[in-house]
Amino acid sequence: MHKKFYPYMAMAMAMASDRHFLLGRPKMTEQQRKRYEEYQCERAHRLNPVDLSEREFVINGEAIMAHDKKTARKIYQRRHGKK
């Protein structure tokens, strides 16, 4: 390469960097952002499926997975019996 520095080369590099080497993503509209977030959510569920019908309930320090609180109490009673 040449060791000489030409001003027009610097100008050409500066102009090219504005168009071709912008950092970051272009701004998304609200609709595009919502679509992107929905896609990310669907992709995450495809990669790591989660059963959203059950939740975790804590009864007397014991974590129980169940659909609702009533079912969780029944499961707890079945495990520990009546006192």
Beta strands, then each sheet from edge to edge (+ up, - down):
strand 1: 55-59
strand 2: 62-66
sheet 1: 1+ 2-
end
